[in-house]
Amino acid sequence: MPPQLLLDLLYGNDEISKNFKENIRPYDTMFAFTSMGGRIDTSINRGRGPPIFRLQGQNVHKIGSLLPCDGDPAKFQ
């Protein structure tokens, strides 16, 4: 089940919900192209075979601020 905040954005009728629904594709695209971070296990690729990328622990998306600094153009449109 999605978090209550996301449910409110998807099914609400207020201005914030309307804005979210109108811009849901750009938001999705923005998060799809963030860098992934975590602790990388480098011991697994020893020898032949296809490379394996294994993350351990909590995995996070690394992304800067959604709001630009004063005077800077928006990066996510």
C-alpha positions, -999 to 999 in steps of 0.1 A, spaced: 0 0 0 14 34 -9 21 60 18 -8 82 28 10 113 13 11 97 -21 -25 86 -19 -35 122 -10 -16 135 -40 -31 110 -64 -67 112 -52 -70 147 -38 -87 177 -54 -66 205 -39 -41 226 -59 -11 206 -48 -28 173 -59 -38 189 -92 -2 201 -98 12 167 -89 -12 149 -113 -4 174 -141 33 169 -137 35 132 -127 54 122 -158 82 148 -153 85 138 -116 88 101 -126 114 109 -152 134 130 -128 136 102 -102 143 76 -129 175 94 -138 189 100 -103 221 83 -92 218 53 -70 240 51 -39 247 23 -14 275 2 -1 289 -19 -30 301 -54 -25 332 -56 -48 341 -91 -38 315 -109 -59 331 -103 -94 360 -127 -92 368 -146 -124 348 -151 -156 312 -145 -162 289 -115 -165 295 -87 -140 272 -86 -110 262 -54 -92 250 -61 -57 241 -35 -31 239 -41 6 221 -22 33 198 7 27 198 18 -10 191 55 -18 187 78 -47 211 107 -47 195 138 -60 200 175 -54 174 200 -44 142 201 -64 142 239 -61 169 259 -79 191 284 -60 182 320 -65 191 331 -100 197 296 -113 174 281 -139 152 251 -131 168 217 -138 137 196 -137 109 208 -160 
